[in-house]
Amino acid sequence: MFNSNHDDAADVAVANKFPFRLFLLLFTPVALLILAGGWYVGKERVNEEMSMLQTVEIGNVVMGVRRLDDELHLPLRQLRILASEADLARAVESGSASDLQAMQAIFANLITYTNSYEKIRWLDASGLERVRINNVEGKPQSVAEADLQPLADSYYFKQGMTLKPGEVFISPMDLNIERGQIESPYKPMLRLVMPMFAADGNRRGVLVLNVDARKILNNFTDSLMEARDHAMLLNSEGYWLKNPDSNLEWGFMLPHKASLSASFPEAWKAISEIPSGQVELADGLWTWSTVYPLKVDDSRDAKGIPTWLVVTHLSSEQMTPLRQSAWRSVGIYVISLLVLYGVIAAWLARAVVGRAAAVANVAKAKAEAEAAKAVHQAQERFRLVVEANTNGLLAADKNGRIVLVNPALANMFGYAREELLGQPLEILLPESAAPMHAQHFATFIRNPVSRPMGSGRELYGRHKNGSQFSIEISLSPFYENGEIFVDAFVADISERKRSELLHRRIEARLQLMMQTNPNGLLVVDDHGAIEMANPALERMFGYAPGELFNRSLEQLLPKESRVRHAELRQHYLANPSIRSMGAGLDLFGIRKDGSTIAVEVSLASFEEEGRRYVQATVIEASNRKPAAT
């Protein structure tokens, strides 16, 4: 009796004792896998967050660069048009009071219609301002003769006096200086300088166009949106032109001498080596790209063209919370999984003691049931894929006999599914292709590789009613019970072929209409450059085929109309419509040989890839007397 009670107590003690060793055997490997998986997922999560952040920063820089692209395009073109004005050339030649008043009127007119200029000046050969028009709150204001300044020592005057005819010097962006002092409040400025020559070839000073760079910098800031707190604009020397901390700007002109090259030498070394890029350093993530504010064509004969750098800097302190957040979320999942699996492992360890065989049988039965369910689900999914596929699908055995057909293929060829099962593949092919197909199929069976068919040649299927239609086929081999089968996906492309043929015919007709139209036709982009001119227009103005491409539209107009026409063109682009010009107006063009012709013009506009283009139809008005040239 005593021994029996002792044995029962021993059995109870053994049963109640926690199987720690078994628990460790169950828990440790999975815990290590969970920890390793958590570390991997955490790293991937951090990399994903950083990759997204890097992409956003690149997008911010691209937005800034796009906003600054071609900022000097219009000022450069208007300066060249301005320099070609006959009244301006006469004023430079004579220097008389009446001619200088005419020059003032030209300058004032440009400021009135283009509010981007701070001032327009003519400096004579001694460096003295002879004519100066200031932009005062959008209105032109002439500077009295007593207030005109001697600027012979200014760098832009010295540079301008070394230029050849037609060349333009573009100054760096800096702060405006009046009478030897930096103007306050600060006025960022860009200067375009062009030399002026007398008829005898002697230099008669320079024409200076002061571009108000405040608008350029404000446009840049507006484009940054959410990156304004860490984006900046620099010149090529590494000085800030725009910075979230305005106290660091203009270091090359102000006593503080602050620059990115001095404050962040490692980052500046990376930025100065390549035009654009992204690098993560100890002090954070740097992203940058270089801005070239002139198109390549516009940079011809331009000297000293400035380049700027759009840079964003996310400090390491700003990126640390992002990394911590990623690790924190993964850590919570890892701890939750460890706790959950610890509970499961403890339960399993207790359950295994004394019931190993039962658990094994249950696990085996469960695995077999899940496997059977998985097989059934896979078969059902396969059936649904085959039945629901909108493309034709069939399977053929190694002898080329059809063993499976989906409804889409049967409908495509006009058969019931039962009619095709067991039939040779050649039943679906034109009679002319059937003899060779058996050889091609046998070759494919000997070397079964997934591949598309039809590339480079036309493939046709044969309908049950005998009609033929265009198809595309892709083949894929598979094995079942050691036997090879071939999947074929078939698409009816006859409608696409008809659409492609119609498109080609329409394009050919449009091209023929352009080439044979007796009226002059041309297309101009939103900068006034000629994108296309038909033969009739080229003959009308005396140019060789293709000679007008990318030239300014104003080249076809009398000189006295060009500035006004450029303004009218900008107004039309802002309010495009289909309208006829010439009725009630005397319109004239200039041929290549300099002769004048009377013309009538009708306009229409269209958009392509986000840009506005103008189409003009030009008719020579032979019944109207041309203007004197």
Disulfide bonds with the S-S distance in Angstrom:
none
